[in-house]
Amino acid sequence: MKRIAVEEHFFTQDYVDYMRSPKGSEKITPIKDSNGKEYELLDACVPVPGEMETLLDIGKGRLQAMDEVGIDVQVLSFSSPGVEAMDIEDAKIMARKVNDELAEKISKHSDRFAGFATIASHEPESAALELERAVKQLGLKGVKINSHVKGEYVDAPRFRPIFEMAQKLDVPVYLHPRSPSPDIIQPYLTYPVLVSQVFGFGAETSLHAMRLICSGLFDEYPKLKLILGHLGETLPFILWRLKDHRWDKVDVSNPLGPHTKEELSYYVKNNFYVTTSGNFFVPALLCTIMALGADRILFAVDSPFESSKAAVAFIESAPISDADKEKIFHLNAEKLLKL
């Protein structure tokens, strides 16, 4: 059974050098564990041995690791915190360089790699043009946004050109976690582990997704497709509470209600896809299938931060039909990303 993994991360050496430098606003921080082993801390993630080397390798080592677990294709995306953590002019230059380098790496192994574009969302008009270039000229399959842009959420009206371009190109937007924004992070810091993938990443991204829905984005761009990792950042589990059951009908004049034409759950079910990245939990998978259907789920690992072996075994052993496994492992990705 073919396997396409759609949330697999990379860095470029130029970016790593930048984030290690005094210019890096969210620096890659060297730390040591209790045994004296050195790691580099990335965007509050719990460090994984060898992750930097893996992030920088889009070649022999990565292909060997894919072969060992039977992953046929990785859809590569620039790892968090991404260019969103950079100042605008540096972010624009870096995004273009990242896309060019990614396309060049993909061209050497076009049967094994595809990719999502990186954009400097800080300046939406130029970001939309870079997305267009990345898709039309470089052959990338969509765009990944690493949550907030220096604390600003992309539901704001000024970001609409990005989503307008994504719908025009018929490519998805992958909304990926990062640490909570400066306005929100303070309550997490009493227990810093909560900032990370343990809790904060999912809370941050589900909030961001709900802001996009409530802003009326999907009424303006009804064919827009959004991807969320980690089995939907909890949204499939709370669909009933998103049905606006406290109102007889959606009333956009009600200041307490959503500013949407449909109930909130409608958009999750019709505009969203979710991936299995970093959430290898059978009850969560079954709930997501029941809530959204297997047609809306894509296989992903979240490598190198999660185990590719565990991700494959999770779907292989899941108590679901072979037909649904085929959809999740490759058919849905092939259709959505035109692979």
N, C-alpha and C positions, 0 to 999 in steps of 0.2 A: 504494500500500500504506500503510495507516494506521500511524502511529508514536506509541507511548506511551512516554515516558521516565520512569523510576520512581525515579531518585535525583538530584533536582535541588534545589539548596539555596537557602535564603533566610535573611536576618536581619531583625529589626525594629529601628527606630531606638532604641527604649527599651533593647534589649539591647546595642546597640553603645555607647550612652552609658554604660551600666552597666560594660561591660568596659573602656572607656577611663578610667573613674573609679578612684579609690583603692580602691574596694570590689572591683573585678574581680580575682579571684585568679589567673586566667590571662589577663593583659591582652592586648588587641590592640595590638601593638607597632609604632610607626612606624620604618621603616628607609629607607635610601637605597642605590641600587645604585651601581656604579662610575661611572655617567654623571650621578649626582646626582638621578635620578628617585626620587620618594618612593613607598613602598608601605606597606601595613599587614600585618604578619605575623600569620597566624591559625593557632594550634595547631600550630606548627612546619611548616606547609605552605610549599612554595616559592611565593612570591607571583606572582600573575598580574595584569597590568595591567588596571585597571578592575574588579577583582573585587568591591570593596566596593559600588560603584555598582550592579553587577549583582545582588548579594545583596539589596540593599534595594529593588530594583525588581520589584514583582509587578504589572505593568501594561503600558503601551504599549511600553517598550523591550524587555522580556522577550518579549512577543508578537511584536514585529517580528523579533527574533533567532530565535525558533522558526519563523516563517514563512519566513525566508531559507533554512533547511535542511530544511524540510518536516516538522517535529515538530508533531503535532496536539495532543498533551496532555502536560503536565508534571505529575508527582506530586511535590509540593513537600514538603521536609522541612527542619527547622531545622538549620542548619549546625553542625558541630563547632567548639569544644568543648561548645556547648550549655549548657543549664541545669545539666548534670552538674558543671560547674566552679564553680557558685555555692553559697553557703551555703543551708541547707535552706529557711528561711522566704522568702528572696528567690527561690529557685528555684521554690517553689510558686506564688508570686504571678506570676512571670514566665511560667511554663508556661501558666497560665490566660490571661494576656494574649496570649501568642503564638498560642494556639489560637483565641481569639476573633478576633484580627486576621487570621489565615490564613483562617478560615471566611468572614469578611467579604470578603476579596479574592477568594476562590474564587467567591462568590455573584455577583460582577460579571462573571465569565467562566467560568461553570460548564461550558461545553463545551470549555474549554481547560485548566483546572486542576483537580486534585484534591490531597489532602494527607494526610500522616501526622501524628498527634498528637505533641505534646511533653509529657513528664511529668517530674516531679521524683521520680526513682526513690529518692532518699534516704529517703523515707517511703512504703513500698510500699502501705500501705492507702489513703492519700489519692491516691497516684498511680494506683491501679486505679480509683478513683472518677472521677478526672479523665479517664482513658482512656474510661470508660463514657460520661461526658458528651460528650466530643469525638466519639465515634462516633454515639451515639444522638441527641444534640441538634444537633451541628454538622455531622454527615455526613462526618467524616474516615474514612479507609479503613484505618487501622492505626496503629501507633506506631513511632517510631524512638528507639532508645536509643544514645547516643554512648559506647559501651563502658563503662569503669569509672566509678563514682561516687565521686569524690575518692579513688581508689585501691582501692575495694572492687568486686569483681566480682559480677555479679547472679546467679551460680549459687548464692549463699548462700541457705539456706532462708528467710530473712526476706523475700526478694524474690518468693516464690511467688505472692502475691496478684496481682501484675502479669500473670503468665503464665496464672493461672487465669482472670482477666478476659479476656485476649486469646482464649483458647480459647472461653470462654462467648460472646463477641461474634463469634467466627469471623472474626477479623482477624489479619493477620500482624504479627510483630515484626521490624523491620529493625534488625539489630545493625550499627552503623556504627563505623568506626575513629576513634580519636583517639591522641594521643601515649601511649606506654607508661606504665604506672602508676609512681608514685614508687618502689615496691619493685623495679621491673624496669629502669628507665631508665638506671641508672648505666653499664652496659657499653656502651650506645649512644653515650655522650657523648664518648668519645675521638674519634669521627668523627660530629659532630652531624648530618650529612646523613642518617645511618641512622635517626634518630628519625622522619623524615617518611614521605611516601608512597613514597619510594624503597625502604624496607624495614620500618621500625618499625610503620607502621600495619597492614600485612598480618599481621605476626607477632603483634601485639597482638590483633587480632580473631580470628585463627584459634585462638590460645590460649584466648581467651574462649569461643568457640564450643565448643571441645573440653571446657572446664570444664562448660559447660551440659549437654553430652551425658553426661559421666562422673558428673554429680551425680544422674542418674536423672530429670531434668526431663521428658524425653519419654516415660518410662514412666508418670509421674504424669499427664501431659497429652498423650495420644497423638495428638490431633488438632491440636496446636499447630503453627503454621507459622512458621519463621524464615527471614528473607531475609539473605543476605550479598552484598556488592558484589564488584566486581573479579574476577568469575568464580569466586567462592567462597573467596577468601582462601587459596588453595592446597589446600583440602581435596579437591576432585575429583582432584587430581594424586597424592594419597597414599592413595586409598581402599584399595588392596591392603594397605597397612601398618596400616589401621584395622580389618582383618578379624579381629583377635585370633588371628592364625595361630600364635601361640606357645602357645595353649591349645587343648585338644581341644574344649572348650565354655566358654561364659561361666560363671564361678564367682564369684559375688558375695562368697563367703567368703574368697577369695584376696586378701590385702591389696595385692598388686601388680596385680591385675586391675581392670577397670572395674566400677563399681557399677550395672550395667545388666542388663536382661533379654535384650537382643539384642547382637550384635556391633556395634562402634562405627560401622562403615560403614553399617549398616542405617538409622541415624537420619539420616545425611547424605542418603541416597537417598530417604527417606520423609518427613522433616519439614522439609527445607531446600529453598529456592529460591535461585538466584544470579542476579546481574545482570551485564551487560557493562560496568558503569561503570569508566572509567579503566583498562581492560585490553584494548586493541584489538590483540590478538596472535593471529593465526590459529591457530598450533599449540595455544595455550591454549584457544581456543574449541572446536576439534575434539576435544581431550581431554575437555573438559567435556561436550560432547554425547555422546561415547562413554561417559563415566562415569555421567552422570545422565539423559541424554536431553534432547531439545530442549524437552520439556514443562516442564522445570524452570528454564528460562533466560528472563530478562526483559531487555528492552532498557533501557539507561540510559546517561547521558553522564557524570555527576558534574560538571555545570556549576555555577559558572563555572570550576572548576579544570581542566577538560578541554575539548577542542574539540567542540562539537556537530556540526560539519561532519565531523570525523574519525570520530566515533562512528557517524553515519549511514552514511558511506562504508564503514566496517568491515563492517557487516552486509550492506549492499548488495552488496559485492564478495566476500563470503565464499564459499568453495567448498562451499556447502550447498544443499539443495533450496529451492525457493520456498515449499514447505509449511512447512519449518522456519523460514524467514525470517518468514513470517506469524505463526507461533507466538511467535517471539522479539520481533518488532516490536510486536505488540498483542494477539494472542489469549490468551496466557498471563496478561498483566496484567488483561485484561478479566475473565477467569474468577476469578483469585485475589482481585482487589480489588473485584469486583462493579461494574465501571464500565459 
